[in-house]
Structures are given as C-alpha cells and as structure tokens.
C-alpha cells in the first residue's frame, strides 16, 4: 500500500501510546499526521492490565475514558499479603476527594489498544501496517525535515518524528539517544524478582468467580492474580472466533534466578508449578493444600510471556536530528513517548499508565509548538518542547523510583536481619506491612502512590 510521501508529524508505533498521541493531536485540532506500525495486526500482546485514576483523567480529556471504564472492571482495592493471610489493601475509595475516578480499571492492554484504535478510526485515520522503519536521515533540501525510510523502500518526509516504537526503539537508536538505568534507588537489584512469568489462564473450576485482585508475598517470589472482566471474553470471541466460557485470570510470578531462566514460552505445567509454589492455597492443584479439599488446575493458557524487571530511561525525550555539528539549532524534531522513553518493572502497574499520560499531554504541547514556529524563531519555539520533556522525564524518574521501591519491598531476601535481631527480613517486612496497613491513611497513601494523581 502506498503511503503519503509528506506529513508534518510521523508517529512510529501504534501501540497504546502511539494511538493516544494521535487522538490527542486530533482533539487539539491537528490532523496532518501519519501513523505507522511494524506489525500486521495491533493489540497482539497483553502485558498491562490496569488503568489508574490519573490516566483516566488524562484520557477523559480526549474522550476515551468512559469506553475503557464501561469495558473494564472497577478495582477499589487490592488484597496484599502472604499465601495464607491478607496483611493490608490499598484503599482506592479513599481517593474520592481528589478524583472522579477513585478506582483502577482492570482491562488488559490488548483491549485498551483495541478501544483506542476503534476511536481513532471514527476520525477516518488509518494505521498503516506493516511498515517497519529501517532508516532516518536529514532531508537534502531542508535541514529541518527528516526522510524516514521504511522496510519496503518507501520514504516519508516529515518535520516531527514521534517515537512510540517501544523499548527497542529504532528511532531512538538512530537519533543516538542513550537509554540507561538511572540507578536512583536503594532497591537496584532484586534477585528474588529479577525475572517474571506471566499468563492469562482459565481454571477448571467455576468456584473462583468471587476471587479478588490479590498480591501474594513469599520468601522467594511475588505472585499476582487478577480476575479479568467478562467483556474480555467477548472481545476475544469477536477478534479470534474462540469462545471461552470460564473467567480469564491474569497470573504472574517471580522466578528466582538460581532456578535458571524462564522458558521463552512458559507452558501450562510451568505456570501451574508457580501457582502451587507461590500462589494462594485456593488456587493450588494439591487437594491437601487447597482449603476446598479439591485440586484446581489451569484449564487453558490464552497468552503467556516472560520478562526481566529492569529499568531504563532515555537521556532526553526531545532532540533535533542533525547531520552537522553546527551549534545552530536545526534538524527535524524527534520526540520519545512511552516505552521508547522509559521502562521499568511492572510493580504497581505504572508502565502503560505513564506512557498514556505522556502521549495525551504531548498532543497539546506539540500543537502549541507547531503554531509557535509560525510566529517566532525555532530556538524560542523549542523552549515549549524542552520544558515539556524536562517535566515528563522528571515524572518518569519518580515512577521508576516508585517501582524500584515496591520491587525492593516485595523482593526482600529471606535472610536474618542481624546477629542482634535473629529474625528473617521477610518476617519483619510482613509485620511492618500488617501493622502499618491497619492505618487508613497509610492504605490511602498507598492507593495515592499507585493512582498517579501525585505525578500526573
């Protein structure tokens, strides 16, 4: 398919952040953009499962929040504890004085992406697939334009390139922007939670419908189990033709590094073993452990993955891609959003949320910049983008710090605290969470930190 040869803005990547950027541009009255993606079909990986309050507020400004809420499940609390006891729960309902969305919306990333894409199509916008970017150079006739080359040889000339192409961003690499771990927290490495396996599964018993959003801390792992909304079953039936009668659950578990790497595609048996070892007894396949006296087995694996819990951030989210060493500010503008700009562990469900807020806010700022270039010099106009990315990068560093702190707490090593206090660090952590978790303002603060309301 032939693509437009020229555009003002080229969005590379049509995941949630790329789609949200396009919707934000439209909302602010700008439509001279092209959006391309390397894969044939979108919404092809699940990963993120919750949209927090601050992100819902941002999406509401571009008319996308209500649809997500209607298709997802409102989560007002998350039970956190050991395999056998709930120690505390973040109190999302306590956020009512600060937001219209005192909850998180449980909805898989595939579904979120589909909803954003469907919204974009109502404006007559086409996501051009599959078109992989393989090169970028400064235009020979205009130093402020970029010629972006696609794998099939087509070239798009553009003034702005928005890199929404993920953690392994081609645009970021070509632009020469470094992408490293900021190393800004004490919990830099957590061998207990250095790698995680994740899957969407169904179980062979219908008695789990009342099972709640739950996080389980054990001496060697952290386990998460989240029931998905029934609308996800409907979505899968429509998109794949596969009808799944049972409720779908997202399960995820840390795997100690001494056990070796997680298989590339974890099997049903592998995930069942993690559930039996680290999950709540109510999901155990061992009838002597399961309180019901009956075994519970995974019936079907719908999706699975593995990943490392590392963090990285780009040195800058905005640069001008220049072919010369001139001190004069020139070159096409390159802007990074989402995983192309920052990645971190999934602790607290922050990744997609931060990326979506980046994208929504970028749309407004970019339109301001485009208008400013018509009436002022480029260096003066660029202050708009420089100020914006400085703020967004600071927010990203805060979120990376939060996820590292959460990972450090969840991944406490099972070792004696000190010779003068011969108690396991895990036991001390659990006691501290249990005691502090009885205080309502601590539960509300935990919800506040995860909601993103303090770091929009």
C-alpha positions in Angstrom: 0.0 0.0 0.0 1.3 3.4 -1.0 1.9 5.8 1.9 1.7 9.6 2.0 5.1 10.9 0.9 4.9 14.0 3.1 3.5 14.8 6.5 4.1 17.3 9.3 4.1 14.6 12.1 5.1 10.9 11.7 4.1 8.7 14.6 6.1 5.5 14.6 4.4 2.8 16.6 0.6 2.2 17.0 0.5 0.7 20.5 -1.5 2.5 23.2 0.9 5.4 23.4 1.1 6.0 19.6 -2.7 5.8 19.3 -3.2 8.1 22.3 -0.8 10.6 20.7 -2.8 10.6 17.5 -6.1 11.0 19.4 -4.7 13.9 21.4 -3.5 15.7 18.2 -7.0 15.3 16.7 -8.6 16.6 19.9 -6.5 19.7 19.7 -7.5 20.3 16.1 -4.4 18.8 14.2 -4.8 16.1 11.6 -1.6 16.4 9.4 0.0 13.2 10.7 0.7 9.7 9.6 0.9 6.7 11.9 2.8 3.5 11.0 3.5 0.3 12.8 5.8 -2.6 12.1 3.3 -5.5 12.8 0.5 -6.7 10.6 -2.1 -6.5 13.4 -2.3 -4.5 16.6 -3.3 -5.4 20.1 -1.2 -8.6 19.9 0.3 -8.6 23.4 -1.4 -8.4 26.8 1.0 -7.2 29.5 -0.5 -4.2 31.3 -3.9 -4.8 33.0 -4.8 -1.7 34.9 -5.6 1.9 34.1 -5.2 4.2 37.1 -7.1 7.3 38.1 -4.6 9.9 36.8 -4.5 8.1 33.4 -8.3 8.0 33.3 -8.4 11.8 33.9 -6.0 12.3 31.1 -7.9 10.0 28.7 -11.1 11.8 29.6 -9.7 15.0 28.1 -9.6 13.3 24.7 -12.9 11.4 25.1 -11.6 7.9 25.8 -12.1 7.2 29.5 -15.8 6.3 29.5 -15.4 3.5 27.0 -12.5 2.0 28.9 -14.4 2.1 32.2 -17.5 0.5 30.6 -15.5 -2.4 29.3 -13.3 -2.9 32.3 -13.8 -3.8 36.0 -13.5 -1.1 38.7 -10.9 -2.2 41.2 -11.4 -0.4 44.5 -9.0 -2.4 46.5 -6.1 -4.9 46.1 -5.5 -7.5 48.8 -1.8 -7.8 49.7 -0.5 -10.4 52.0 1.1 -13.8 52.4 -0.2 -17.1 51.0 -2.5 -17.6 53.9 -3.3 -14.1 55.2 -4.3 -10.6 53.9 -1.9 -8.1 55.5 -3.3 -4.9 54.0 -5.0 -3.4 51.0 -4.6 0.0 49.2 -7.8 2.0 49.7 -8.7 3.4 46.4 -12.1 4.6 47.6 -10.2 7.0 49.9 -9.3 9.0 46.7 -12.8 10.3 46.3 -12.0 13.8 47.5 -9.3 14.1 44.8 -10.6 12.5 41.6 -13.8 11.4 39.8 -12.1 8.0 39.4 -11.5 6.6 42.9 -10.6 3.2 41.4 -8.4 1.5 38.9 -9.9 -0.1 35.8 -8.8 -3.7 35.2 -8.6 -4.1 31.5 -5.9 -6.0 29.5 -3.6 -3.9 27.3 -4.9 -5.7 24.2 -8.4 -4.5 24.9 -7.2 -0.9 25.8 -5.3 -0.7 22.5 -8.3 -2.0 20.6 -10.6 0.6 22.1 -8.1 3.4 21.3 -7.8 2.1 17.7 -11.5 1.9 17.2 -11.9 5.5 18.5 -9.2 6.7 16.0 -10.9 5.0 13.1 -14.1 7.1 13.8 -12.0 10.1 12.7 -11.1 8.5 9.4 -7.5 7.8 10.4 -5.7 4.7 9.1 -2.9 2.9 10.9 -0.6 1.9 8.1 0.6 -1.7 8.7 3.0 -3.5 8.4 5.6 -0.7 7.8 8.8 -1.1 9.7 11.2 1.9 10.0 14.7 1.0 9.0 16.4 4.4 8.5 16.2 8.1 9.0 18.3 10.9 7.5 18.1 14.7 7.2 16.4 15.8 4.0 18.8 17.1 1.4 16.7 20.2 0.6 15.5 21.2 4.0 17.6 20.6 7.1 14.5 20.7 9.3 12.9 17.7 7.6 13.6 14.0 8.0 13.4 11.4 5.4 12.2 8.3 7.2 12.8 5.0 5.2 10.5 2.0 5.6 11.5 -1.6 5.1 9.7 -1.8 1.7 11.7 1.2 0.4 9.0 3.9 0.8 10.2 7.2 2.3 8.1 9.6 4.3 9.3 13.2 4.7 8.3 14.8 8.0 9.1 17.7 10.3 8.4 15.8 13.5 9.1 12.2 14.3 7.3 10.7 17.4 9.0 7.5 18.6 6.3 5.4 20.1 8.0 2.2 18.9 8.7 0.6 22.3 11.7 -0.3 24.5 13.8 -1.3 21.5 13.0 1.9 19.6 14.6 2.1 16.2 14.0 5.9 16.1 15.8 6.4 19.5 18.7 4.3 18.3 19.1 6.2 15.0 18.8 9.5 16.8 21.7 8.4 19.1 19.9 8.9 22.4 21.3 6.8 25.2 18.9 4.6 27.2 20.2 3.5 30.6 19.2 2.6 34.1 19.1 5.8 36.3 20.3 3.9 39.4 18.5 6.2 41.7 17.1 3.9 44.5 18.4 1.5 47.1 16.5 -1.4 45.6 18.6 -1.5 42.4 18.7 -5.3 42.1 16.2 -7.8 43.4 17.5 -11.3 42.7 14.2 -12.6 44.0 12.2 -10.6 41.4 14.7 -10.2 38.6 12.5 -12.2 36.2 8.8 -12.8 36.0 6.5 -15.2 34.1 3.0 -14.0 33.2 0.0 -15.6 31.6 -3.7 -15.3 31.0 -5.4 -18.5 32.0 -8.7 -20.2 32.9 -9.2 -22.7 35.7 -11.1 -25.9 35.7 -13.5 -24.9 38.5 -16.3 -22.3 38.3 -16.0 -21.6 42.0 -13.5 -18.8 41.5 -15.7 -16.0 40.3 -15.5 -14.3 43.7 -11.7 -14.4 43.7 -10.3 -10.9 44.2 -7.4 -8.9 42.9 -4.6 -10.3 45.1 -0.9 -10.0 45.5 1.0 -12.7 47.5 4.4 -12.2 49.0 6.5 -15.3 49.8 10.2 -15.7 50.8 11.2 -16.5 47.2 8.7 -14.7 45.0 5.8 -12.3 44.5 2.6 -13.7 43.0 -0.2 -11.8 41.4 -3.7 -13.0 40.4 -6.3 -10.7 38.8 -9.7 -11.7 37.5 -10.3 -10.2 34.1 -13.6 -8.5 33.1 -16.1 -10.7 31.2 -16.0 -8.2 28.4 -12.5 -9.6 27.6 -14.1 -13.0 26.8 -16.5 -11.2 24.4 -13.6 -9.3 22.8 -11.6 -12.5 22.2 -14.6 -14.2 20.8 -15.2 -11.4 18.3 -11.5 -11.0 17.4 -10.4 -14.6 17.3 -13.6 -16.6 17.0 -12.7 -18.5 20.1 -15.4 -18.7 22.8 -14.1 -19.0 26.3 -16.8 -19.8 28.9 -14.7 -19.6 32.0 -13.4 -16.3 33.6 -10.0 -15.4 32.5 -7.3 -14.6 35.1 -4.0 -12.9 34.8 -1.4 -14.7 36.9 2.2 -13.6 37.3 5.0 -14.8 39.4 8.6 -14.0 40.2 11.0 -16.8 39.4 14.3 -16.9 41.5 17.3 -16.5 39.2 19.0 -19.6 40.8 16.4 -21.7 39.1 17.6 -20.6 35.7 15.9 -18.5 33.0 12.2 -18.8 32.4 11.3 -20.7 29.2 10.7 -18.5 26.2 7.1 -19.5 26.2 6.1 -20.9 29.6 4.0 -24.0 29.4 0.8 -24.7 31.3 2.7 -27.1 33.6 5.4 -24.5 34.3 2.7 -21.9 35.3 0.8 -24.5 37.4 4.0 -25.2 39.3 4.5 -21.5 40.0 0.9 -21.2 41.3 1.3 -24.2 43.5 4.6 -22.9 45.0 3.9 -19.2 45.3 0.2 -18.6 44.8 -2.7 -18.6 47.3 -3.7 -22.0 48.5 -7.2 -21.6 46.9 -5.6 -22.0 43.5 -3.4 -25.0 44.4 -3.7 -28.2 42.5 -2.8 -30.1 45.7 -6.0 -31.0 47.5 -4.2 -31.3 50.8 -3.2 -27.6 50.5 -6.3 -26.2 48.9 -8.8 -25.2 51.6 -11.6 -26.6 49.5 -10.1 -30.0 49.6 -10.3 -30.1 45.8 -7.5 -29.5 43.3 -7.6 -26.5 41.0 -5.8 -26.8 37.7 -5.2 -24.4 34.8 -7.6 -25.4 32.1 -6.3 -23.2 29.3 -3.4 -20.9 28.6 -4.6 -18.0 26.4 -1.4 -16.0 26.4 2.0 -16.1 28.2 5.3 -14.2 28.4 8.4 -13.7 30.4 10.5 -10.6 31.1 13.2 -9.1 33.2 12.4 -6.4 35.8 14.9 -3.8 34.7 14.6 0.0 34.3 15.9 2.4 31.8 15.3 6.0 30.7 16.4 8.0 27.7 18.9 10.8 28.3 16.4 13.2 26.7 12.8 12.8 25.3 13.4 15.5 22.7 16.3 16.2 20.3 16.8 17.7 16.8 18.3 15.1 14.5 21.0 17.0 12.7 23.6 15.9 10.1 26.0 18.6 11.0 28.0 19.7 14.1 26.7 23.3 13.8 25.7 25.0 17.1 22.7 26.4 15.2 19.5 24.5 16.4 18.3 22.7 13.3 17.1 19.3 12.2 13.8 17.5 12.4 12.3 17.2 15.8 12.5 13.7 17.4 10.2 13.1 20.5 10.1 9.9 22.6 6.9 8.6 24.3 6.0 5.5 26.3 8.5 2.6 26.4 10.7 4.3 23.9 11.4 7.0 26.6 11.3 4.9 29.8 10.8 1.3 31.0 10.7 -0.2 34.5 9.3 -3.1 36.4 5.6 -3.8 36.4 5.3 -3.2 40.1 2.3 -1.0 40.8 1.1 -1.2 37.3 2.7 2.1 36.2 4.2 1.4 32.7 1.4 1.8 30.3 -0.2 4.5 32.5 2.8 6.8 32.4 3.1 6.3 28.6 -0.5 7.1 28.0 -0.2 10.3 30.1 3.0 11.2 28.1 1.0 10.8 24.9 -2.1 12.7 25.9 -0.1 15.7 27.2 2.3 15.6 24.2 -0.6 16.2 21.7 -1.5 19.6 23.2 2.2 20.7 23.6 3.1 19.7 20.0 0.2 21.7 18.5 1.4 24.7 20.5 4.9 24.2 19.2 3.7 23.9 15.6 1.8 27.2 15.9 4.7 28.9 17.7 7.1 28.1 14.8 4.9 30.2 12.5 5.5 33.4 14.5 8.8 33.0 16.4 12.3 31.7 16.0 13.0 27.9 16.2 15.1 28.3 19.4 12.3 30.2 21.1 9.6 27.8 20.0 11.7 24.8 21.1 11.5 26.0 24.7 8.0 24.7 24.7 9.2 21.2 23.9 12.2 21.4 26.2 10.1 22.5 29.2 7.6 19.7 28.5 10.1 16.9 28.1 12.0 18.1 31.2 8.8 17.8 33.2 7.9 14.4 31.7 11.4 13.0 32.3 11.2 14.1 35.9 7.9 12.3 36.3 9.4 9.2 34.7 12.3 9.2 37.2 9.8 9.5 40.0 7.8 6.5 38.7 11.0 4.4 38.2 11.9 5.2 41.8 8.5 4.1 43.0 8.6 0.8 41.1 12.1 0.1 42.4 10.9 0.8 46.0 7.9 -1.5 45.5 10.2 -4.2 44.0 12.6 -3.9 46.9 9.8 -4.4 49.4 8.2 -7.3 47.5 11.6 -8.9 46.9 13.1 -8.8 50.3 15.6 -11.7 50.7 14.8 -14.5 53.1 17.8 -13.9 55.4 18.4 -13.0 59.1 18.2 -9.2 59.7 21.2 -9.0 62.1 23.0 -11.0 64.7 21.4 -9.0 67.4 18.0 -9.5 65.9 17.9 -13.0 64.6 14.6 -12.7 62.7 14.0 -13.1 59.0 13.8 -9.9 56.9 10.7 -11.4 55.3 9.0 -11.8 58.7 9.9 -8.2 59.7 8.6 -6.9 56.4 5.3 -8.8 56.8 4.9 -7.5 60.4 5.6 -3.9 59.3 3.0 -4.1 56.5 0.4 -5.7 58.8 0.9 -3.0 61.5 1.0 0.0 59.1 -1.7 -1.5 57.0 -4.2 -1.1 59.8 -3.9 2.7 59.5 -6.5 4.1 57.0 -4.2 6.9 55.9 -1.4 4.5 55.1 -3.8 2.5 52.9 -5.0 5.7 51.2 -1.4 6.8 50.7 -0.5 3.5 49.0 -3.5 4.0 46.7 -2.4 7.6 46.0 1.1 6.5 45.0 -0.2 3.9 42.6 -3.0 6.1 41.2 -0.5 8.6 39.6 -2.5 11.5 40.9 0.6 13.0 42.6 2.7 12.6 39.5 0.5 13.2 36.5 
